[in-house]
Each structure stands twice: as C-alpha cells, then as structure tokens.
Amino acid sequence: MNDTSKFPDPAYRDTVLEPLFDAAKAHYAGPVRAINRAHLVMLAEEGILPRDVAGKIARALAAIDAEIDLNTLRYTGEYEDYFFLVEAELKRRLGPDVAGALHTARSRNDMDHTVFKLVLREKTDALLAQMMGLALDLMATARRERDTLIVAYTHGQPAQPTTYGHYLAAMIEVFIRDGQRLCDAREVLDHCPMGAAAITTSGFPINRHRVAELLGFAEPLRNSYACIAGVDYITGLYSAMKLTFLHLGRVVQDMQFWSAFEVGQLYVPNSLVQISSIMPQKRNPVPIEHLRHLASMTVGRCDAVVNTMHNTPFTDMNDSEGEVQVAGYAAFDSATRVLTLLRALIPACSIRADRVAANMDAACVTVTELADTLVRGDGLSFRQAHEIAAKTAHDVIARNVPLAKGFDAFSLAFIAETGRKPSLDAAGFAVAVSAENFIAQRNRFGGPAPAALDEAFGQYEYELAESVEVNQLRLGRAATAVTALNAAFDALLVE
C-alpha cells in the first residue's frame, strides 16, 4: 500500500492533539517536572545512571524549566505535549544518547497516571480543606441555633417540631460521612504508579519506594498492571465527590422550600436576595437556586467521568486519561463554588419564629407528644392515645385554632374512648402540646433536646479534629517531599 499521508491528520490535530497540548500546558507541566527530577535522582542513587550523566541531565532540565515560558507555548504539531517538548529540548541540548537516558525504566503509561494522581491529590486536598471550613461553619451555626424551634417536614407536609440546631446536626453527620468517603478516596491517590513502566516494571534495579517518597506518596502502588489499568482512583474519587454534592443538594432544596412565602420559616438576608425587575414586593433568594444547580452540575460532571470508564478494557487506554481528566476538573470548580456560597449563606440565614409558631399551630405538629403523654400518664395503649389525639387535632384544625386551645375537644375524645376523665387538666394539656415540651421530652441519644444535642456536637467536633489531623499529616508529607526532592536534585546539579 502506497500511503503518503503524514501524521498528524489536520482533523486529529485540531480535535485531539491541540486540546491535549493545551491541557498538558495548563495542568501537567509541574507534575512532569517533578517526575523527571524524582526519577533522575533515583536512577543516579541506584547507579543505573552514572552521576556525571545524571548531572548533565539535571542541569539541562533546570535550564529548560527556567527558560521555557509556558504561557507563550502554542501547539504547532511538532510536539504532542509538554513531555515530548522537554524530551526534544534535552536531545537538542545533550544529544540523543544522554537525553534518552532519562527515560530508562519508565513509560508514558506510569508517568501519565502518576501525573494525574499528583494533580488530583492537590485538588482533593483543597476540596477537603474547603469542606472542613464548611463543617466548622455548620457546627458554629448549629450550636447557635441549638434551641431554635422549626417545623420538620416529611413527605412535604408539616410533621413534628424540632430545632434548627438538630436539623443542622443531621446535615453535619452526613457531611462528616461524605468527608470520610472522600478521605478514603484520597488515600488511594497516595499510591504511586511510577516504576510500573509500560505494564510489568523493569529489568533495571529501580527503587520504586524512593520515587514514591520523593513525590510525596505514601508508598508505591503494588501491582504494576494495576498501576496502568486500574482506574479506581478516578472512579472512587468522583463517586465520593458525587455523593457529597448530591447530599448537599437535598439540603439546598429544603432551604428553597423553607424560604418560600407560604412556609417562610427561613429568612435569607437582603445581601443574598435579589429583587424583581417588575414586581416590587418580591424577595428572590436566588443564591439558593444557584446552589441547587451548581450542586447538580457537580454531580453530573462526576457522573460523566465515572461513566466514561464504563465498559472500557482493563488496560491502559485513553478513556481514563487526557481529556476525561480535564473534564473532571470542572467538577472541582463547581464544587468549590457550592462550598464557598454555602459558607456564606448558612451562617447568614435565620429562622423566623413567628412563621414557625404559625405553622405549628396550623398543622398541630406537637400532637404526637399528646398521645405519648397519655400512654405514660394515663396508662392507655398507643392506639387508644393515637385515636384521642387524632380527634383533638381534627377539631382544632376545623376550627382554625391552635392545638393549645383544644382542651375541651380533647376531654370529650378521651371520655368517649375510655369512659373516664383524663388526668390532664387544661394547664397540663397546654404544657403537653407545647413545642418546648415536645423537644424537652426527646432527650434520647440523637434527639433534639439540649443535652442530647450537646453530646452530639462534642462527637462531631472530635471526628472533625481527627480529619484535620489526618489532612495535616498528608500536607506535611507533601511539603517534606518537596524539600527532599529539591535537595536531592540540587545535589546532582553540582556533579
């Protein structure tokens, strides 16, 4: 076959190679530099390369890093990405024999996945730090609102009273679990693929642990095939991210509902409200809408990355590299916006006690405690007590009066059900159906009463402190690795 075509075809160049080059320039130059330096140090330390050869390569790498301005680079088709540009520069400066020695015992396969992990590590650490900031803000707000009454809803209907602090504590509890899932995914990023080479490691006596250490990883990823084929570090990370923002989106939806005019129990301050261009009475808490769609966009972007891996072969392949990696970074961008906006919104909002009281009265949300009180105080079965409470609630709702004014209806229902008078008088009845009593009676593990909530807050703070400590250890290891790599590389410069 007489094939006179030349690589790259213009369509392939414009649709694939140029975007990949721009992505490498934007995201991967730093990690490639670090890998080049760490790998070179290891080759010299293990005697795979003579120290004088390693020194020449080190000085050339330092010069390339100092002289090439990434911002001025434009894709010409001459080099596929930053890796090949550096390789070409080394050849030009040192000749192919010396320059080519740097690639001893490594491949683009193990390099690429190491690069991706280095970038994802940094982005995940930043995301975890933001999540920790939100968690602390939630804790402070929950403590502030520990005793603030709200109406809790189930199936979109008023159900029972609780406190805003109790609601936020539920959010915190889920958020801590989401953070732990993300920390677990982050741990997978701490295993270094370098040394796997193309698939099966190398015949050279490389020291994989040393390269991992210099790059700030906890250890090498053991199986060399998994280093280039296992994409669980990607799917696990984005799955954990997805769940975090899916769960936050549910809270945002509650905020939308609570701030609606008909409910009105959540007050959004003027700084976070936009007015209508035509309707002067409107207060539109549009940051909540933006939070909802940004959280959903984050979920969708995470899904896009994970779904790209579906039904792909268990080997090195482009489906997990280049473009899909960059696509995933958009999820971090929208995630950051969600966390930043939530940190501004939640502490600034407040609960409207007047609307809470009105909704409680209208919906008889404390009537469950009336039934419970009858079981405890009058020895009724819960079914009997439930029937009496239901008749009482139906009466006051029909008359459009608060439950506290339903003593007469209650007395009649009690007598009809039991054939005797209740032990509760009017004053006792009013206490039994009050929201404050409802909360105070629920002083069980995990309940909304002050003592139960205070115990929960202490546990959450302990768990958050543990997470901070783990993250600090990771950051410390990374900083130590940078110092060690710089020192080891600088030593080669003087060879």
Secondary structure, 3 states (H helix, E strand, C coil): CCCCCCCCCHHHHHHHHHHHHHHHHHHHHHHHHHHHHHHHHHHHHCCCCCHHHHHHHHHHHHHHHHHCCHHHCCCCCCCCCHHHHHHHHHHHHHCHHHHHHHHCCCCHHHHHHHHHHHHHHHHHHHHHHHHHHHHHHHHHHHHHCCCCEEEEEECCEEEEEEEHHHHHHHHHHHHHHHHHHHHHHHHHCCEECCCCCCCCCCCCCCCHHHHHHHCCCCEECCCHHHHHHCCHHHHHHHHHHHHHHHHHHHHHHHHHHHCCCCCCCEECCHHHCEECCCCCCCEECHHHHHHHHHHHHHHHHHHHHHHHCCCCCCCCCHHHCHHHHHHHHHHHHHHHHHHHHHHHHHHHCEECHHHHHHHHHHHCCCHHHHHHHHHHHHCCCHHHHHHHHHHHHHHHHHHCCCHHHCHHHHHHHHHHHHCCCCCCCHHHHHHHCCHHHHHHHCCCCCCCCHHHHHHHHHHHHHHHHHHHHHHHHHHHHHHHHHHHHHHHHHHHHCC
